[in-house]
Amino acid sequence: MSIDASTIPFSPILVVAAVGYAAASAVITGPEIAAREIYRSGWQETCQADLVADLQATRRAERVIPQVPDVGGMLCSVYPELSDLCDMIPDLNTGVWAEEEQLREVEEARLRQAASGTADQCRCATLVYIEQDRVSLALYAASARLITPAAVSGRDAALTRALHSPACAFSAGGAS
């Protein structure tokens, strides 16, 4: 079956131009407009702040450490002549507080490590959104923003879905 160009009610050049315009919208202008609008909306910063807040919520609870009296210190304050004996009595609080401080440092390092990937994770969500909704973004760009598809009007929800997609879970640090 062949198509006779003279029987088409419009010029073949118009068809080629329309296809070219659609391709340019899908490949260039749609993603560019989406990236600029996402940047202007401040979604990247909001995304990172939300991810860091989620990470902070996973912080381990502070351990309640009972204050055990320092027997050696109490004994020597009353009887200074027993200082040699007082030096041999260990302060039970010292080891517990040192252990708690070490656990806090490990926890802070874990949170810093997990938070370091939030920018990449949010950037990934933007790229996944642009790739998944390329046709909607092309329609939005090609219509000079007169037609707003659901993927564009619900951009924040689509970005959040992309953020929690398996494609962007690489830098979540196990927190998402």
Order of alpha helices (4+ residues) and beta strands (2+ residues): alpha-alpha-alpha-alpha-alpha-alpha-alpha-alpha-alpha-alpha
